[in-house]
Structures are given as structure tokens and as C-alpha cells.
Amino acid sequence: MIPFVILAVLISAIICFYRVIIGPTVFDRIAAADSMGIMFVVILVLLGLYFKREIFIDVALVFGLLLFVDILIMAKYFGKKEEIKNE
């Protein structure tokens, strides 16, 4: 059951990757990249459950925290560029 869920999440990540490449605005690309990161955190947790290894869960927690900080930094940086462009 878990491998099929992992496959479905990977297919969804590929669809999000299309939005990262083609996204009409920078913020759409950031949101799609965040979605992909969340999907990979889910995959890590599912792999941890499948292989019965706690290290995958620990890595997923750290990756999720770094993903959160990274998205905040990117949104702030690109938000400033949009504000300068509009003035």
C-alpha cells in the first residue's frame, strides 16, 4: 500500500515541478517549490514507516524546518524586488 502512495506523491511532485518551470509569477513558483518540498517530506516519512527506520523521520523533520525557513527567505527577497519594480 505504501509504495502506491509514494508513487502517487511522486506524480504530484512532477506536476508541481511543471509549475515551478512554467509558473506565471515568482510567487507561483515559490508556492510550487514549497509544495514539492512538502511532498518530499511526506515521502521521507512514508519511507521511514515502510522500512521501519526512525532516521527517515528525523531527516524529514529537519528538512521540513529548513524548507520553512527557505520559503520565508525567498518570499521576503522576491517580495522586495516586486515592490521596487512597482514603484
Helices and strands as residue ranges (DSSP letters): H 2-22, H 26-51, H 54-86
